[in-house]
């Protein structure tokens, strides 16, 4: 039996766990640096004691920016096999996290298969599962039953859970006064707001927060404190509702750490480009440098079908400004459940944003692979370029679709390729273009 319940408790006792050692190896840092970060709450290692297939990852200050992939069935799209194909694709493309957002029927069989298979950390939003799991209407669910769903997910091996504990009655009143254009766009947040309004009671995850933490501590589940009042439009970004909830989340963060429960804090959402850096600083200040997990942010509201791009633009700025974890957005955002191609496009866009942010932060070793790619381009070594690319498969498909007549060029420039021309001159050869 191990000497600690959670990674945070171990770190505070000066114990380097196998998970900390693995994260240190992946990040090329000392185990002591990881241990100190976990002890202080600046780093989280979501790793449920029952998720035996996991390859632990660290999220937080001084580490590579990680990405999350959302998937799961809905009432209109119920094909579990397709969702498992998305899981396999996410693992193939190196996503560090997968969130099962299934919200229809009995989802535990799919979740168990996912946890058994996935080396990536697994997250859920128990609020989504409550209606189907309990087979009750929302207003009929009791506070105790919400906690029962949390316990069920913890027992199954979920590594982190999004819990919208910050939308208490005070925060809800701030929302009412805010005069928002898009109201509440968080699915879990809207359901909790509706439950509170229909029952006249306090948010059960806020009222019984200490009991919730005991469940999470028992299985070493990281709480990802959800931003129920995140902005759903650039019109609503940085408003009083968003900030009032963030203040509540800061208090909840400290209370979780007092129980040795690891914390991540979730953030926007939709946000104008010029507001992103300030929001990252504000979260780190109000939430005591807890790892920050952002959706996007999406920097414009008029690009349905291309929201993986609007999110990647915002995600790069967010990561460069201190965000630690990016939730991918696919081209299908706001339109439908994503298919396999959408998932791939979303993963790649998010990985580009995360890597760009790491370069901007000056993270040790972040530029090494870029330098290798640049060297391969100078030498016009196509196979090496494909091996280094974030999406080597797509790069190869583009190249092969219009092969050049000469291998040391591409079909855009042909014999006028700048690399080819300069290489030949530096090697003492003449440049001949017309033969």
Helices and strands as residue ranges (DSSP letters): H 7-12, H 18-27, H 31-40, E 43-44, E 59-60, E 66-71, H 80-92, E 97-100, H 108-117, E 121-124, H 126-134, G 138-140, H 143-156, E 160-163, H 169-178, H 187-199, H 204-207, H 209-219, E 222-225, G 234-236, H 240-258, E 263-267, G 273-275, H 276-286, E 291-295, H 307-320, E 325-327, H 340-360, H 368-379, H 382-388, H 392-401, G 414-416, H 418-426
